[in-house]
Amino acid sequence: MSIFPRISLRLEVENYLKEGYMNKEVVSAFGKQEAERKFETLLNHLSHPPSFTTVRVNTHLASVQHVKNLLLDELQKQTHSQIFACFPLMEYTVLATQSTILLVFFCCVESSSACSSDVLVHTQQPISGKNNSFWCSADLSCQFNGLSVPILQHPDLQDVLLIPVIGPRKNVKKQHCEAIVGAHCGNAVLRGAHVYVPGIVSASKFMKAGDVVSVYSDIKGKCKKGAKEFDGTKVFLGNGISELSRKEIFSGPPALKGIGIRMIEPLYLSPSFDNVLPSYLFLQNLPSAVVAHVLGPQPGEKILDLCAAPGGKTTHIAILMHDEGEVIALDKISNKVKKIKQNALLLGLNSIRAFCFDGTKALKLDTVEDTKGEPPFLPESFDRILLDAPCSGMGQRPNMACSWTLKEVTSYQPLQRSLFTVAVKLLKPGGVLVYSTCTVTLAENEEQVAWALTTFPFLQLQPQEPHIGGEGMMGAGLSFEQLKQLQRFDPSVVPLQDTNIDSVREARVEDIVWMANKDCIGFFIAKFLKCKSIQENDS
């Protein structure tokens, strides 16, 4: 069910996207009405969060089972502190055994007479003989209602955990005290984050620390910083408790960056992983976690991540190759390179070397002198290369408004081709190149594959493992067999879901995993094999 307006786009951008989704091949195969329906479904999905939160376990430092146990301890501590903060006089108990993992998330909203709450509890006790499905039990006294939902270990991605998102929740009451946050902050709140001070744009003039506050997203960026009220377009995200007064937020030190509003009753109930086991867990969208598995890194190899920031896929590559070998990570923005290094250190990985360098210039044209392992690199010096290319990002969710012009959206295709050309030249014969984007445009995905196969005839498309997304979209002239070798994660293939505790309890594990594979961000993956040397081809 759609509770937010569909994504707001400039008309020229919407028409551009529509042309891709309603190209001649698609309309011929499915009909105009079905093509239009899918496009409208896509626009609605993009403004809503995916149905699942996904986290990747750092199996380099610990087993999945051990990390689950650590997660239990950590989230129990958080829950205790939240309950004591809101209900210092109430007694409560949490029932847990050695075979049960409880992930407890707490939600509360004040009313004039009482404070009601929901407690979302996750566990990992197997049910129905399924080792990858988990349920829990909890006994919370007074006005607490125990909700049990599964945490699933993905059957095809053993290092990935799936947590269903409960929502949209229809019983969340709007408060008189309001806070307006920026669109990016609002998107993060819908994925389970709290509101940090830099994201707060406006707050009611009477807001004090400890107030229950309704949080709204300024999706069009029209609210003035520090405003006391805002009557423009705003979208309700849920309720939270203000950690600071209005005066502290807008008149305090400029460097104030901590939590400003702690979300206690979001429309979409999803666990917050802010600083939760940062050495053991990595919050990552499901398709992004698929990429490194498709690349298939092996111990001892030399691998290049050409556009690596912030390092999620880089660190995943290093983990899958058991931190044995060399992973070179490039990004042209120094702060992002610093983040890659921080993530590698945090996850205990030693095989990663990160450089601030423009990927389009990563090929060393003068082969006389070696660069001693630093960019630029000699031709055909990498066993595998990941090009997670800069893109228009039109698959990111949730995203309620995009102000980009058509020129901005279409500017990425030439850059992607420049990077792809460099990657092909740096790849060894027999090596693997994986190309991925987080967008849904035909021009940045299937059209790029068609261009690559024509421009570099020694490249061959390869089957992908695991293959949990859909096949490629028609419209770029690729054959049916070629489309089947691509992975397109397209949110338009399923209707928007209302997920409540009853629907989760009644669902089969297979159906839950299927929905997680489909109702995610828009994403694209292509895998190529370089059959022979470029020098051989030129001769």
C-alpha positions in Angstrom: 0.0 0.0 0.0 1.3 3.4 -0.9 1.3 5.9 2.0 3.7 8.4 0.5 3.3 10.3 -2.9 5.3 8.7 -5.7 8.8 10.1 -6.3 8.7 13.7 -7.5 10.8 14.2 -10.6 11.3 16.9 -13.2 9.0 16.2 -16.1 11.9 15.8 -18.5 13.5 13.2 -16.2 10.2 11.3 -15.7 9.6 11.2 -19.5 13.2 9.9 -20.0 12.7 7.1 -17.5 9.3 6.3 -19.0 10.8 6.0 -22.5 13.2 3.4 -21.2 10.5 1.4 -19.4 8.1 1.6 -22.4 10.6 1.0 -25.2 9.5 -0.8 -28.4 10.8 -4.2 -27.3 9.1 -4.1 -23.9 5.7 -2.8 -25.3 5.8 -5.5 -28.1 6.5 -8.3 -25.5 4.1 -7.2 -22.7 1.8 -4.6 -24.1 1.5 -0.9 -23.5 -0.8 -1.2 -20.5 1.5 -3.6 -18.6 4.5 -1.4 -19.4 2.7 1.7 -18.0 1.7 -0.2 -14.9 5.2 -1.3 -14.2 6.5 2.2 -14.6 3.9 3.6 -12.2 4.7 0.8 -9.7 8.4 1.7 -9.9 7.7 5.4 -9.2 5.7 4.4 -6.1 8.3 2.0 -4.9 11.1 4.5 -5.1 9.5 6.8 -2.5 9.0 3.9 0.0 11.7 1.9 1.9 12.4 -1.7 1.0 10.6 -4.4 3.0 13.8 -5.6 4.6 16.9 -4.4 6.5 20.0 -6.3 5.5 23.2 -6.6 7.3 26.4 -8.4 6.3 28.4 -10.3 8.9 32.2 -9.9 9.0 33.0 -13.6 8.8 36.8 -12.7 8.8 36.6 -12.0 12.5 33.8 -14.3 13.7 31.3 -16.8 12.6 27.7 -15.8 11.8 26.5 -17.7 14.9 28.9 -15.9 17.2 28.0 -12.5 15.8 24.3 -13.3 16.5 25.1 -13.9 20.1 27.0 -10.6 20.3 24.1 -8.9 18.7 21.8 -10.3 21.4 23.9 -8.8 24.2 24.3 -5.5 22.5 20.6 -4.9 21.7 19.5 -6.1 25.1 21.6 -3.4 26.6 20.1 -0.8 24.3 16.6 -2.0 25.1 17.2 -1.9 28.9 18.4 1.7 28.7 15.5 2.7 26.5 12.9 1.2 28.8 14.5 2.7 31.9 14.6 6.1 30.2 10.9 6.1 29.3 9.5 3.9 32.1 11.7 4.2 35.1 9.0 2.8 37.5 7.7 -0.1 35.4 8.9 -3.6 35.9 9.7 -5.7 32.9 11.3 -9.0 32.0 12.8 -10.4 28.9 12.7 -14.2 28.5 15.8 -15.6 26.9 17.6 -19.0 26.7 20.9 -20.2 25.4 19.2 -21.3 22.2 17.2 -18.1 21.7 18.5 -14.8 20.4 16.4 -11.8 21.2 16.8 -8.6 19.2 14.5 -6.1 21.0 13.5 -2.8 19.6 11.4 -0.4 21.7 8.8 2.0 20.7 6.7 4.3 22.8 4.4 7.3 22.5 3.0 9.4 25.2 -0.7 10.3 25.5 -2.6 12.4 28.0 -3.5 9.4 30.1 -0.9 6.7 29.5 2.1 5.7 27.5 1.6 2.8 25.1 4.3 0.9 23.4 5.3 -1.9 21.0 8.2 -4.1 21.5 9.6 -5.7 18.4 11.5 -8.8 19.2 13.7 -10.9 16.9 15.4 -14.2 17.6 17.1 -17.1 16.1 15.4 -20.1 17.5 14.8 -22.5 14.5 11.3 -23.4 13.6 9.8 -26.0 11.2 13.2 -27.6 10.7 14.5 -24.5 8.9 17.9 -23.6 10.0 17.7 -20.2 8.4 14.5 -19.1 10.1 14.3 -17.8 13.6 11.5 -16.8 16.0 11.5 -15.6 19.6 9.6 -15.3 22.7 9.4 -12.4 25.2 7.5 -11.6 28.3 7.1 -7.9 28.9 4.8 -6.8 31.7 2.5 -3.9 32.0 1.6 -2.4 28.6 4.2 -4.0 26.5 3.0 -6.2 23.7 5.5 -8.8 22.4 6.0 -8.9 18.7 8.0 -11.8 17.2 9.4 -11.6 13.7 12.1 -13.7 12.0 15.7 -12.9 11.3 16.7 -14.9 8.3 20.1 -16.0 7.2 19.9 -15.7 3.4 20.0 -19.2 1.9 22.1 -18.0 -1.1 24.2 -15.4 0.8 25.3 -17.1 4.0 26.9 -14.0 5.4 23.8 -11.8 5.0 21.0 -11.5 7.6 17.5 -10.3 6.6 15.2 -8.5 9.1 11.6 -7.7 7.9 10.6 -4.1 8.3 7.2 -3.7 10.0 5.1 -1.0 8.4 3.6 1.3 7.4 2.2 1.5 10.9 -1.3 3.1 10.9 -1.7 3.8 14.6 1.1 6.4 15.0 -0.5 9.7 16.3 0.9 13.0 15.2 2.1 15.3 18.0 1.7 19.0 18.4 5.4 19.6 18.6 7.1 19.2 15.2 10.6 18.9 13.8 11.4 19.2 10.1 14.4 17.3 8.7 16.2 17.3 5.4 15.3 14.8 2.7 18.4 12.7 3.1 17.9 12.6 6.8 14.3 11.6 6.3 15.3 8.8 4.0 17.7 7.5 6.6 14.9 7.6 9.3 12.7 5.4 7.1 15.5 2.9 7.1 15.8 2.8 10.9 18.1 5.7 11.8 17.7 8.2 14.5 17.8 12.0 13.7 21.2 13.6 14.1 21.5 17.3 14.8 22.9 18.3 11.4 19.8 16.9 9.7 17.3 19.0 11.7 16.1 22.0 9.6 13.3 23.3 11.8 11.7 22.8 15.2 8.7 24.1 17.0 9.5 27.2 19.0 8.5 25.6 22.3 10.4 22.3 21.8 12.4 21.2 24.9 14.7 18.3 25.6 12.5 15.2 26.5 9.5 16.3 24.4 7.8 13.8 22.2 8.1 15.2 18.7 6.6 14.4 15.3 9.3 14.2 12.7 8.6 15.4 9.1 10.7 15.3 5.9 11.1 18.4 3.8 11.2 16.4 0.6 11.5 19.5 -1.7 14.1 21.4 0.4 12.0 24.5 0.9 12.2 24.9 4.6 14.6 27.6 6.0 17.2 26.5 8.5 16.0 27.4 12.0 12.4 28.1 11.1 9.9 27.8 13.9 7.1 26.5 11.7 6.8 25.1 8.1 3.7 24.9 6.0 5.3 23.6 2.8 5.3 20.1 1.5 6.3 17.7 4.3 5.9 14.0 4.9 5.3 12.5 8.3 7.9 9.9 9.3 6.9 9.1 12.9 7.6 10.3 16.5 10.7 10.6 18.6 12.0 12.1 21.8 14.1 15.2 21.5 17.5 14.9 23.1 18.0 18.7 22.9 15.9 21.8 23.1 15.4 24.0 20.0 17.8 26.6 21.4 20.5 24.0 21.9 20.0 22.7 18.3 20.1 26.0 16.5 22.2 28.2 18.9 24.6 25.6 20.1 28.2 24.9 18.9 28.4 24.5 15.0 30.2 21.2 15.4 27.3 19.6 17.3 26.7 16.3 15.5 25.1 13.8 18.0 21.6 12.4 18.1 19.0 15.3 18.2 15.9 13.2 18.1 15.7 9.5 19.1 13.0 7.8 17.1 10.7 5.8 19.3 7.6 5.4 17.0 8.6 5.4 13.3 6.1 4.7 10.6 8.4 1.9 9.5 9.7 -0.1 12.4 13.3 -1.1 11.6 16.2 -1.7 13.9 18.8 1.0 14.2 22.4 -0.2 13.7 24.0 3.1 14.6 27.3 2.0 16.2 26.0 -1.6 16.8 29.0 -4.1 16.6 30.8 -2.0 13.9 33.6 -4.5 13.6 31.2 -7.4 13.0 28.3 -6.0 11.1 28.0 -3.9 7.9 24.7 -2.4 7.0 24.4 -3.0 3.2 21.6 -3.2 0.7 20.9 -6.8 -0.5 22.0 -6.3 -4.2 25.2 -4.6 -3.0 26.0 -7.7 -1.0 25.5 -9.9 -4.1 28.1 -8.1 -6.1 31.3 -9.4 -4.3 29.9 -13.0 -4.5 29.4 -12.6 -8.2 32.9 -11.3 -8.6 34.1 -14.5 -6.9 37.4 -13.4 -5.4 40.0 -16.1 -4.6 42.8 -16.1 -2.0 46.1 -14.8 -3.4 44.6 -12.8 -6.3 45.2 -9.2 -7.1 41.9 -7.4 -7.4 40.9 -3.8 -8.2 37.9 -1.9 -7.0 37.9 1.0 -9.4 35.4 3.2 -7.7 35.5 1.9 -4.2 34.0 4.5 -1.7 32.8 4.0 1.0 34.4 0.6 0.9 31.5 -1.8 1.6 32.2 -3.9 -1.5 35.9 -3.5 -1.1 35.9 -5.0 2.4 33.5 -7.7 1.3 35.9 -8.7 -1.5 38.8 -8.9 1.1 36.7 -11.0 3.4 35.6 -13.5 0.7 39.3 -14.0 -0.3 40.1 -14.6 3.4 42.2 -11.4 3.5 44.9 -13.3 1.5 46.1 -11.4 -1.6 45.8 -7.8 -2.5 42.7 -5.5 -3.0 43.4 -2.1 -4.5 40.7 0.5 -3.9 40.6 3.7 -5.8 38.5 6.9 -5.3 39.3 10.4 -6.4 37.9 12.1 -3.3 40.3 12.1 -0.3 37.7 12.0 2.4 36.1 8.9 0.9 39.4 7.2 0.6 39.9 7.9 4.3 36.6 6.2 5.0 37.7 3.1 3.0 40.8 2.9 5.2 38.8 3.3 8.4 36.4 0.6 7.4 39.2 -1.8 6.5 40.9 -1.1 9.9 37.5 -1.5 11.7 36.9 -4.9 10.1 40.4 -6.1 10.8 41.4 -6.4 7.1 45.1 -6.1 6.0 44.9 -6.9 2.3 43.3 -3.6 1.3 45.4 -0.7 -0.1 43.4 2.5 -0.8 44.5 5.4 -3.0 43.1 8.8 -3.8 43.2 8.5 -7.6 41.0 9.2 -10.6 39.9 5.8 -12.0 39.8 7.1 -15.5 43.6 7.7 -15.3 44.4 4.4 -13.6 46.0 2.9 -16.7 49.8 3.5 -17.0 50.5 4.5 -20.6 54.3 4.4 -20.2 55.2 0.8 -19.5 58.9 1.4 -19.2 58.9 2.1 -15.4 57.0 0.2 -12.8 55.0 2.2 -10.2 55.7 -0.2 -7.4 52.1 -1.1 -6.8 50.7 2.4 -6.8 48.4 3.9 -9.4 48.5 4.2 -12.4 48.9 0.5 -13.1 50.5 -1.5 -15.9 48.1 -3.1 -18.5 46.6 -6.5 -17.7 47.8 -6.6 -14.1 44.6 -7.6 -12.2 42.9 -11.0 -11.9 39.5 -9.5 -11.2 38.1 -6.0 -11.4 34.9 -4.5 -9.9 33.5 -1.4 -11.5 30.7 -0.3 -9.3 30.3 2.7 -11.5 29.2 6.3 -10.6 25.6 6.5 -11.7 22.4 8.5 -11.5 21.3 6.6 -8.4 17.8 6.3 -9.6 17.3 3.0 -7.9 18.0 4.2 -4.3 15.1 3.8 -1.9 13.4 5.6 -0.2 13.7 8.7 -2.4 10.7 11.0 -2.4 12.0 13.7 -4.6 14.8 14.2 -7.1 15.6 17.7 -8.4 18.2 16.5 -11.0 17.9 17.8 -14.6 17.9 15.5 -17.6 21.4 16.7 -18.4 22.6 15.5 -14.9 20.9 12.2 -15.1 22.3 11.4 -18.6 25.8 12.7 -17.8 27.0 9.4 -16.4 27.0 7.2 -19.5 30.2 8.7 -21.0 32.0 8.5 -17.6 31.0 4.9 -17.2 32.3 4.0 -20.6 35.7 5.7 -19.9 36.0 3.8 -16.6 34.9 0.5 -18.3 37.6 1.0 -21.0 40.3 1.4 -18.4 39.0 -1.6 -16.5 39.2 -3.8 -19.6 42.7 -2.8 -20.3 43.8 -3.4 -16.7 42.3 -6.9 -16.6 44.4 -10.0 -17.3 43.4 -12.4 -20.0 41.1 -14.9 -18.4 40.1 -12.4 -15.8 36.7 -11.4 -14.6 35.1 -7.9 -14.7 31.9 -7.1 -12.9 30.0 -3.9 -13.7 27.3 -2.7 -11.4 25.1 0.4 -10.7 22.4 1.4 -8.3 20.2 2.9 -11.0 17.3 1.6 -13.1 17.9 3.5 -16.4 18.3 1.4 -19.6 21.2 3.7 -20.8 23.4 3.0 -17.7 22.7 -0.7 -17.6 21.7 -2.9 -20.6 22.8 -0.3 -23.1 26.2 -0.3 -21.5 26.4 -4.1 -21.8 25.5 -4.0 -25.5 28.1 -1.3 -26.1 30.8 -3.3 -24.2 30.2 -6.5 -26.2 30.4 -4.5 -29.5 33.4 -2.4 -28.5 35.4 -5.3 -26.9 34.6 -8.5 -28.9 37.0 -10.5 -26.7 34.6 -10.0 -23.7 32.0 -12.6 -23.0 29.0 -12.3 -20.7 29.1 -14.9 -17.9 26.3 -16.5 -15.8 26.2 -15.1 -12.2 26.2 -17.0 -9.0 24.1 -16.3 -6.9 21.4 -15.1 -9.3 18.6 -13.8 -7.1 17.6 -10.8 -9.1 15.5 -10.7 -12.3 16.9 -10.8 -15.9 17.9 -7.8 -17.8 15.4 -5.4 -19.4 14.6 -5.5 -23.1 15.3 -2.5 -25.2 19.1 -2.5 -25.8 19.2 -5.2 -28.5 20.5 -7.9 -26.3 19.4 -11.5 -27.0 17.2 -13.4 -24.6 20.1 -15.6 -23.5 22.2 -12.5 -22.8 19.4 -10.9 -20.8 19.2 -14.1 -18.6 22.9 -13.7 -17.7 22.3 -10.2 -16.3 20.8 -9.3 -12.9 18.4 -6.4 -12.7 16.9 -5.8 -9.3 13.7 -4.0 -10.2 11.3 -3.0 -7.4 8.4 -2.7 -9.9 8.1 -6.5 -10.2 6.1 -6.7 -6.9 3.3 -4.5 -5.4 4.0 -2.4 -2.3 3.7 -4.4 0.8 2.0 -3.7 4.1 4.0 -5.8 6.5 2.5 -6.4 10.0 3.4 -9.0 12.5 0.6 -11.3 11.5 1.7 -11.4 7.8 5.2 -12.2 8.9 4.1 -15.0 11.2 2.0 -16.6 8.6 4.4 -16.3 5.7 6.6 -19.3 4.6 10.3 -18.8 4.8 10.6 -19.3 1.0 8.1 -16.5 0.5 9.9 -14.1 2.8 13.3 -14.7 1.1 11.6 -14.2 -2.3 10.2 -10.9 -1.2 13.5 -9.8 0.2 15.1 -10.5 -3.2 12.5 -8.5 -5.1 11.5 -5.6 -2.8 14.9 -4.0 -2.5 16.7 -1.0 -4.1 17.0 -0.8 -7.9 20.3 -2.3 -8.9 22.1 -3.9 -11.9 24.9 -6.4 -12.3 26.8 -7.7 -15.3 29.7 -10.2 -15.3 32.3 -10.4 -18.1 35.2 -12.7 -18.9 38.1 -11.4 -20.8 38.9 -14.2 -23.3 42.2 -13.0 -24.6 44.8 -10.2 -24.4 44.0 -6.8 -26.0 47.4 -7.0 -27.6 46.4 -10.2 -29.3 43.2 -8.7 -30.5 45.0 -5.6 -31.9 47.4 -7.8 -33.8 
